[in-house]
Amino acid sequence: MTALTIALVSGDLAANVRLRDLTIDEFVARLSSSDPVPGGGSASAIAACLGASLVAMVASLSEGRPKYAAHAGLHTEARAAGVRLADRFLALADEDAAAYAVFAAALKLPRDDDAQTVARRAALRASARAAAEVPLRCVEACLELVSYAEALAGRSNVNASSDLTVAALLGDAAARGAGANVLANLPSVGDPSFEDLTTARLLDLLREIDDLATIAREVVSRGEAREPLRLASEG
């Protein structure tokens, strides 16, 4: 059985149902069931989606306000980025569920003889790699999320500062949750070099995310007004 075949038979969640199409009640019911998907990876992506949405909200609440006119370019960019990232995280939630569904199906493959054992091992390694790569992409997107949260701190509507703090916290927590899923799946890949490189990349990302999220929270807590940023789009 190939990985593609496994994907086709691994359940309706991965094949037919998008998590974004579920109501909150339906998603929570699925998450709390005994089914292996959705799980922590999808939950992390959904948390990051909420954080990205808050970034968009804070930027929107800051746009057109004379008091924050010096940061107008940032607000426009951050609002668009927040919307884009929210959609990206919803897609990652589905990708994570699909990837782990394939891995869970591979675990159930027969191993009654040598040929089946070899086929099962190959399927496990391939599906484990995908199950590690998807949450890593979530962590990478979380870096962009907290980067915008940090950029908006002290440069956005102070009446929405607590929402910005929540965005930073959600981005940091989502990255750590997705990172835990990366580390959980790496040993099953059976490639020490890939495991070492991916782990190093993950730890670097988590450190950078934590630093940015901490700065955002501290700036907000101090009520600090910051100088405008020079955006890449402004040359």
C-alpha positions as CSV (number, residue, x, y, z in Angstrom):
1,M,0.0,0.0,0.0
2,T,1.5,3.3,-1.1
3,A,1.3,6.6,0.9
4,L,-1.1,7.9,-1.6
5,T,-3.4,4.8,-1.2
6,I,-3.2,5.3,2.6
7,A,-4.2,8.9,2.2
8,L,-7.3,7.9,0.2
9,V,-8.5,5.4,2.8
10,S,-7.5,7.2,6.0
11,G,-10.8,8.7,6.8
12,D,-13.3,11.3,5.8
13,L,-11.7,14.1,7.8
14,A,-8.5,14.2,5.7
15,A,-10.3,13.5,2.4
16,N,-13.6,15.3,2.5
17,V,-14.1,17.6,5.4
18,R,-12.2,20.9,5.9
19,L,-11.8,22.0,9.5
20,R,-12.6,25.6,8.5
21,D,-16.1,24.5,7.4
22,L,-17.0,23.1,10.8
23,T,-18.7,25.2,13.4
24,I,-16.8,25.8,16.6
25,D,-18.9,23.3,18.4
26,E,-18.3,20.7,15.7
27,F,-14.5,21.3,15.8
28,V,-14.4,21.0,19.5
29,A,-16.4,17.8,19.4
30,R,-14.0,16.3,16.9
31,L,-11.0,17.5,18.8
32,S,-12.3,15.9,22.1
33,S,-13.2,12.6,20.5
34,S,-11.0,9.5,20.4
35,D,-10.2,10.0,16.8
36,P,-6.5,10.8,16.2
37,V,-7.3,13.7,14.0
38,P,-7.7,16.6,14.4
39,G,-5.1,16.7,17.2
40,G,-2.5,19.0,18.7
41,G,-1.1,20.1,15.4
42,S,-4.4,21.3,14.1
43,A,-5.3,22.9,17.4
44,S,-2.0,24.8,17.3
45,A,-2.7,26.1,13.8
46,I,-6.2,27.2,14.8
47,A,-4.8,29.0,17.8
48,A,-2.3,30.8,15.5
49,C,-5.2,31.6,13.1
50,L,-6.9,33.4,16.0
51,G,-3.7,35.3,16.8
52,A,-3.3,36.4,13.1
53,S,-7.0,37.5,13.1
54,L,-6.2,39.7,16.1
55,V,-3.3,41.2,14.4
56,A,-5.6,42.1,11.5
57,M,-8.1,43.5,13.9
58,V,-5.6,45.7,15.8
59,A,-4.3,47.1,12.5
60,S,-7.8,47.7,11.3
61,L,-8.7,49.6,14.5
62,S,-5.6,51.7,14.0
63,E,-6.1,52.6,10.3
64,G,-7.4,56.1,9.6
65,R,-6.7,57.4,13.1
66,P,-4.8,60.7,13.0
67,K,-3.0,59.9,16.2
68,Y,-1.3,56.9,14.5
69,A,-0.9,58.4,11.0
70,A,2.9,58.0,11.1
71,H,2.3,54.2,11.1
72,A,-0.3,54.1,8.4
73,G,1.8,52.0,6.1
74,L,2.4,49.4,8.8
75,H,-1.3,49.2,9.6
76,T,-2.2,48.5,5.9
77,E,0.5,45.9,5.6
78,A,-0.3,44.2,8.9
79,R,-4.0,44.1,8.3
80,A,-3.4,42.3,4.9
81,A,-0.8,40.0,6.4
82,G,-3.1,39.1,9.3
83,V,-5.9,38.1,6.9
84,R,-3.5,36.2,4.7
85,L,-1.9,34.4,7.7
86,A,-5.3,33.5,9.2
87,D,-6.2,31.7,5.9
88,R,-2.8,30.1,5.9
89,F,-3.2,28.7,9.4
90,L,-6.6,27.3,8.5
91,A,-5.1,25.5,5.6
92,L,-2.3,24.2,7.8
93,A,-4.8,22.8,10.3
94,D,-6.3,20.7,7.5
95,E,-2.8,19.8,6.2
96,D,-1.8,18.6,9.7
97,A,-4.9,16.5,10.1
98,A,-4.4,14.9,6.7
99,A,-0.7,14.3,7.3
100,Y,-1.2,12.6,10.6
101,A,-4.2,10.6,9.3
102,V,-1.8,9.0,6.7
103,F,0.7,8.3,9.5
104,A,-2.0,6.7,11.7
105,A,-3.1,4.6,8.8
106,A,0.5,3.5,8.2
107,L,0.8,2.3,11.8
108,K,-2.1,-0.1,11.1
109,L,-0.5,-1.7,8.0
110,P,0.1,-5.4,8.3
111,R,3.6,-6.8,9.1
112,D,2.9,-10.5,8.8
113,D,5.9,-11.2,6.6
114,D,9.2,-9.6,5.6
115,A,7.7,-7.9,2.5
116,Q,4.8,-6.3,4.5
117,T,7.3,-5.2,7.2
118,V,9.5,-3.5,4.7
119,A,6.5,-1.8,3.1
120,R,5.1,-0.7,6.4
121,R,8.4,0.7,7.5
122,A,8.7,2.7,4.2
123,A,5.2,4.0,4.6
124,L,5.8,5.0,8.2
125,R,9.0,6.9,7.3
126,A,7.4,8.8,4.4
127,S,4.3,9.7,6.4
128,A,6.3,10.7,9.5
129,R,8.4,13.1,7.4
130,A,5.2,14.8,6.2
131,A,3.7,14.8,9.7
132,A,6.9,16.6,10.9
133,E,7.1,19.0,7.9
134,V,3.6,20.4,8.2
135,P,3.8,21.6,11.8
136,L,7.3,23.0,11.0
137,R,5.6,25.2,8.4
138,C,3.1,26.3,11.0
139,V,6.0,27.3,13.3
140,E,7.5,29.3,10.3
141,A,4.2,31.1,9.8
142,C,4.1,31.8,13.5
143,L,7.3,33.7,13.2
144,E,5.7,36.0,10.7
145,L,2.6,36.4,13.0
146,V,4.6,37.4,16.0
147,S,6.8,39.7,13.9
148,Y,3.7,41.7,13.0
149,A,2.5,41.7,16.6
150,E,5.9,43.1,17.7
151,A,5.9,45.7,14.9
152,L,2.5,46.9,15.9
153,A,3.3,47.1,19.6
154,G,3.7,50.8,20.4
155,R,2.6,51.7,16.9
156,S,-1.1,51.0,17.0
157,N,-4.4,51.8,18.8
158,V,-3.7,51.7,22.5
159,N,-7.4,50.7,23.1
160,A,-6.6,47.4,21.4
161,S,-3.3,46.8,23.1
162,S,-4.6,43.9,25.1
163,D,-5.7,42.2,21.9
164,L,-2.2,42.6,20.6
165,T,-0.8,40.9,23.7
166,V,-3.2,38.0,23.1
167,A,-2.1,37.8,19.5
168,A,1.6,37.5,20.6
169,L,0.7,35.0,23.3
170,L,-1.3,32.8,20.9
171,G,1.5,33.0,18.3
172,D,4.1,31.9,20.8
173,A,1.9,29.1,22.2
174,A,0.9,27.9,18.8
175,A,4.6,27.7,17.7
176,R,5.5,25.7,20.8
177,G,2.5,23.4,20.2
178,A,3.3,22.8,16.6
179,G,7.0,22.4,17.5
180,A,6.1,19.6,19.9
181,N,4.4,17.8,17.1
182,V,7.5,18.2,14.9
183,L,9.7,16.6,17.6
184,A,7.2,13.8,18.2
185,N,7.2,12.7,14.6
186,L,10.9,13.1,13.8
187,P,12.2,9.8,15.3
188,S,9.8,7.8,13.0
189,V,11.4,9.3,9.9
190,G,14.4,7.1,10.3
191,D,16.8,9.8,9.0
192,P,19.2,11.1,11.7
193,S,20.6,13.9,9.4
194,F,17.1,15.1,8.6
195,E,16.1,14.9,12.3
196,D,19.2,16.9,13.4
197,L,18.7,19.6,10.8
198,T,15.0,19.9,11.4
199,T,15.5,20.1,15.2
200,A,18.1,22.8,14.9
201,R,15.9,24.8,12.6
202,L,12.9,24.4,14.9
203,L,14.8,25.5,18.0
204,D,16.1,28.6,16.2
205,L,12.6,29.5,15.1
206,L,11.2,29.0,18.6
207,R,13.8,31.2,20.2
208,E,13.2,34.0,17.7
209,I,9.4,33.7,18.1
210,D,9.7,33.8,21.9
211,D,12.0,36.9,21.8
212,L,9.6,38.8,19.5
213,A,6.5,37.8,21.5
214,T,8.2,38.9,24.7
215,I,9.2,42.3,23.2
216,A,5.6,42.8,22.0
217,R,4.1,42.0,25.4
218,E,6.7,44.2,27.3
219,V,6.2,47.2,24.9
220,V,2.4,46.9,25.4
221,S,2.7,46.6,29.2
222,R,4.8,49.8,29.4
223,G,2.5,51.7,27.2
224,E,5.5,52.7,25.1
225,A,5.1,54.8,21.9
226,R,7.7,53.8,19.3
227,E,9.2,55.4,16.2
228,P,7.7,54.5,12.8
229,L,9.2,51.5,11.0
230,R,10.7,51.7,7.6
231,L,8.9,49.1,5.6
232,A,10.4,47.1,2.8
233,S,7.5,48.1,0.6
234,E,8.5,51.7,1.0
235,G,12.0,51.1,-0.4
